[in-house]
């Protein structure tokens, strides 16, 4: 199985001023650069090593990182320390930071007509969830219980409130996505609402939706909105119930928690 790893983000939230006194020197450098995947965590390995290791555990052997132009930090790192042993790395450039739907389009020549996973480089998903996606017969996504995410992952409740709500029918198929739900929609959905954590299994049918989705209210071409468009056009998406912690490395305040959760874990990318 192939995978696209979205690493084009500028990392503004990571670069924002924070308490760097609690960070190591290497972590402070990575935070200042917004280089979330290159953040040393746990026993000192890169966060990206842990993400690649989880993908390898799930059977994804070909991984393409979607990066910015002239962004060779990741490539240079693996040239220096040696390539991963369980995955083959490729790189594709997203010219502008104009949204995750455009990031997926940047990987089209890599995936060709093959099915593939898409995930964020600053999230570490349970390998069991990735395995379940790989095992699907077609497009799909995991659904996480909102309250469980707060408990298991250590997310602030207000951050989880911004995650997309999933509308799932009785057969377990996706009916729609509510991106950036309003307080009223959150209240109606309840504390155990099903939410998306932006990890997906796609086939080539997603590319038309990524190319045609309009700009969002934020001015970007958003992947969840492209999924909703594809769903409205008849592309089925199977929803699987997911459990376990998702580690998010978006802000400086996330670093101590993520590092503590990964202490003593040795990734095998």
C-alpha positions as CSV (number, residue, x, y, z in Angstrom):
1,X,0.0,0.0,0.0
2,X,1.2,3.5,-0.8
3,X,0.8,6.5,1.5
4,X,1.0,10.3,1.0
5,X,2.4,12.1,4.0
6,X,1.4,15.7,4.1
7,X,4.4,17.7,5.3
8,X,3.9,21.0,3.3
9,X,2.5,23.0,6.2
10,X,4.4,26.2,7.2
11,X,4.1,25.4,10.9
12,X,3.0,28.8,12.1
13,X,1.4,27.4,15.3
14,X,4.6,25.6,16.1
15,X,6.7,28.7,15.4
16,X,4.4,30.9,17.6
17,X,6.0,32.2,20.8
18,X,5.9,29.7,23.6
19,X,7.7,28.5,26.7
20,X,10.9,27.1,25.1
21,X,12.6,26.8,28.4
22,X,11.0,23.4,28.8
23,X,12.4,22.2,25.4
24,X,15.8,20.8,24.6
25,X,18.1,22.8,22.3
26,X,17.3,20.6,19.4
27,X,13.5,20.9,20.0
28,X,13.8,24.6,20.3
29,X,15.5,24.8,16.9
30,X,12.9,22.6,15.3
31,X,10.1,24.6,16.9
32,X,11.5,27.9,15.6
33,X,11.7,26.5,12.1
34,X,8.2,25.0,12.3
35,X,9.7,21.7,11.4
36,X,7.2,19.4,13.2
37,X,8.3,16.1,11.6
38,X,11.9,16.9,12.4
39,X,11.2,17.4,16.1
40,X,13.2,15.0,18.3
41,X,10.9,13.4,20.8
42,X,10.9,10.5,23.3
43,X,14.4,9.1,23.5
44,X,15.6,11.5,20.8
45,X,14.4,10.0,17.5
46,X,12.5,12.3,15.1
47,X,8.7,12.4,15.3
48,X,8.7,11.5,11.6
49,X,10.6,8.3,12.4
50,X,7.7,7.3,14.6
51,X,5.1,8.1,11.9
52,X,7.0,6.1,9.2
53,X,7.4,3.2,11.6
54,X,3.6,3.1,12.2
55,X,3.1,3.1,8.4
56,X,5.5,0.3,8.0
57,X,3.7,-1.7,10.7
58,X,0.5,-1.2,8.7
59,X,2.1,-2.5,5.5
60,X,2.7,0.8,3.7
61,X,6.1,0.3,2.0
62,X,6.0,3.2,-0.4
63,X,5.6,6.7,1.2
64,X,5.7,10.0,-0.6
65,X,6.2,13.2,1.5
66,X,4.5,16.3,0.1
67,X,6.9,19.1,0.8
68,X,7.4,22.8,0.0
69,X,9.7,24.0,-2.8
70,X,13.3,24.0,-1.8
71,X,12.5,22.1,1.4
72,X,15.2,19.5,1.5
73,X,15.6,19.2,5.3
74,X,14.0,15.7,5.4
75,X,15.7,14.5,2.3
76,X,19.1,15.7,3.6
77,X,18.5,14.0,7.0
78,X,17.9,10.6,5.5
79,X,20.9,11.0,3.2
80,X,23.1,11.6,6.2
81,X,21.8,8.9,8.6
82,X,20.8,6.4,5.9
83,X,17.3,5.7,4.3
84,X,14.6,4.0,6.3
85,X,14.9,0.2,6.2
86,X,11.2,-0.7,6.0
87,X,9.8,2.1,3.7
88,X,10.9,3.6,0.4
89,X,10.7,7.4,0.5
90,X,9.7,9.7,-2.4
91,X,9.1,13.4,-2.5
92,X,6.6,15.6,-4.3
93,X,6.3,19.4,-4.2
94,X,3.2,21.4,-3.4
95,X,4.1,24.8,-4.9
96,X,1.8,26.9,-2.7
97,X,0.5,26.3,0.8
98,X,-3.1,26.5,-0.5
99,X,-4.7,23.6,1.3
100,X,-4.6,19.8,1.9
101,X,-6.7,19.0,-1.2
102,X,-4.0,20.6,-3.4
103,X,-1.4,18.6,-1.3
104,X,-3.1,15.4,-2.4
105,X,-3.1,16.5,-6.0
106,X,0.7,17.0,-5.8
107,X,1.0,13.2,-5.1
108,X,-1.1,12.0,-8.1
109,X,1.8,10.9,-10.2
110,X,3.2,8.9,-7.3
111,X,-0.1,7.0,-6.5
112,X,-1.2,6.6,-10.2
113,X,-4.2,4.3,-10.1
114,X,-3.3,2.5,-6.9
115,X,-5.2,2.9,-3.6
116,X,-3.4,4.9,-1.0
117,X,-3.5,6.3,2.5
118,X,-3.3,10.1,3.3
119,X,-2.2,11.4,6.7
120,X,-0.7,14.4,8.3
121,X,3.0,14.3,9.1
122,X,2.4,16.0,12.5
123,X,0.0,13.3,13.7
124,X,0.9,9.9,15.0
125,X,-2.0,7.5,14.5
126,X,-2.3,4.1,16.1
127,X,-0.8,1.4,13.8
128,X,-4.0,-0.6,14.3
129,X,-6.1,2.1,12.8
130,X,-3.8,2.3,9.8
131,X,-3.9,-1.5,9.4
132,X,-7.7,-1.3,9.4
133,X,-7.6,1.3,6.6
134,X,-5.2,-0.8,4.6
135,X,-7.5,-3.8,4.9
136,X,-10.5,-2.0,3.5
137,X,-11.7,-2.9,0.0
138,X,-12.2,0.8,-1.0
139,X,-12.2,4.4,0.3
140,X,-12.7,4.9,3.9
141,X,-11.8,6.7,7.1
142,X,-11.7,6.1,10.8
143,X,-14.1,7.8,13.2
144,X,-12.9,8.7,16.7
145,X,-15.2,9.3,19.7
146,X,-14.8,12.9,20.7
147,X,-14.7,12.3,24.4
148,X,-12.3,9.4,24.0
149,X,-9.9,11.6,22.1
150,X,-9.8,14.0,24.9
151,X,-9.2,11.2,27.4
152,X,-6.8,9.0,25.4
153,X,-4.8,11.6,23.5
154,X,-4.5,14.4,25.9
155,X,-6.1,16.9,23.6
156,X,-7.6,20.0,25.1
157,X,-11.4,19.8,24.8
158,X,-11.5,23.1,22.9
159,X,-9.2,21.7,20.2
160,X,-11.3,18.6,19.7
161,X,-14.3,20.9,19.4
162,X,-12.8,22.2,16.1
163,X,-12.5,18.7,14.5
164,X,-14.8,17.8,11.7
165,X,-18.0,16.0,12.7
166,X,-18.9,12.8,10.7
167,X,-22.5,12.0,9.6
168,X,-22.5,8.2,9.3
169,X,-25.5,6.1,8.2
170,X,-26.7,2.8,9.8
171,X,-24.6,0.8,7.3
172,X,-21.4,2.5,8.4
173,X,-21.1,4.6,5.3
174,X,-20.2,8.3,5.3
175,X,-23.1,10.7,4.5
176,X,-21.4,14.0,5.1
177,X,-18.8,16.0,7.0
178,X,-19.3,19.1,9.0
179,X,-16.0,20.9,8.9
180,X,-15.4,23.5,11.7
181,X,-18.8,22.8,13.4
182,X,-20.6,25.6,15.2
183,X,-21.3,25.5,18.9
184,X,-24.9,24.6,18.2
185,X,-23.8,21.7,16.0
186,X,-21.4,20.5,18.6
187,X,-24.1,20.6,21.3
188,X,-26.5,18.7,19.1
189,X,-23.9,16.0,18.3
190,X,-23.1,15.3,22.0
191,X,-19.8,14.5,23.8
192,X,-19.5,11.2,22.0
193,X,-19.9,12.5,18.5
194,X,-17.8,10.8,15.8
195,X,-15.0,13.0,14.5
196,X,-12.4,12.9,11.8
197,X,-8.7,13.0,12.5
198,X,-7.7,13.6,8.8
199,X,-6.4,10.2,7.9
200,X,-8.0,8.5,4.9
201,X,-7.9,5.7,2.4
202,X,-8.5,6.8,-1.1
203,X,-8.5,5.6,-4.7
204,X,-8.0,7.6,-7.9
205,X,-11.6,9.0,-7.7
206,X,-10.6,11.5,-5.1
207,X,-8.5,13.5,-7.5
208,X,-11.4,15.0,-9.5
209,X,-12.9,16.2,-6.2
210,X,-9.6,17.7,-5.1
211,X,-9.2,19.5,-8.4
212,X,-12.8,20.9,-8.4
213,X,-13.5,21.7,-4.7
214,X,-13.9,25.4,-4.2
215,X,-11.9,27.4,-1.7
216,X,-13.1,27.2,1.8
217,X,-14.0,30.1,4.1
218,X,-10.3,30.1,5.1
219,X,-9.3,30.6,1.5
220,X,-7.8,27.1,1.1
221,X,-8.7,24.0,-0.8
222,X,-9.6,21.7,2.0
223,X,-9.4,17.9,1.8
224,X,-12.4,17.2,4.1
225,X,-14.5,19.4,1.8
226,X,-13.1,17.4,-1.2
227,X,-14.2,14.2,0.5
228,X,-17.6,15.6,1.1
229,X,-17.8,16.6,-2.6
230,X,-16.7,13.1,-3.7
231,X,-19.3,11.5,-1.3
232,X,-22.0,13.7,-2.8
233,X,-21.1,12.5,-6.3
234,X,-21.5,8.8,-5.2
235,X,-18.1,7.8,-4.1
236,X,-18.6,5.5,-1.1
237,X,-16.6,5.9,2.0
238,X,-16.7,3.2,4.7
239,X,-16.3,4.5,8.2
240,X,-14.5,2.4,10.8
241,X,-14.8,3.0,14.5
242,X,-11.3,3.8,15.9
243,X,-9.8,3.6,19.3
244,X,-6.5,4.7,20.8
245,X,-4.4,7.8,21.2
246,X,-3.6,10.1,18.4
247,X,-0.5,12.2,19.1
248,X,-0.6,15.7,17.7
249,X,2.5,17.8,17.3
250,X,1.0,21.1,16.2
251,X,2.1,23.5,18.9
252,X,5.1,24.0,21.2
253,X,2.8,23.0,24.1
254,X,2.3,19.6,22.6
255,X,6.0,18.7,22.7
256,X,6.4,17.7,26.3
257,X,3.3,15.4,26.2
258,X,4.2,13.8,22.9
259,X,7.8,13.3,24.1
260,X,6.7,11.7,27.3
261,X,4.2,9.4,25.5
262,X,7.1,8.2,23.2
263,X,9.7,7.8,25.9
264,X,11.4,4.4,25.6
265,X,9.8,3.7,22.2
266,X,12.3,2.9,19.4
267,X,10.7,3.4,16.0
268,X,11.7,1.2,13.0
269,X,10.9,3.3,9.9
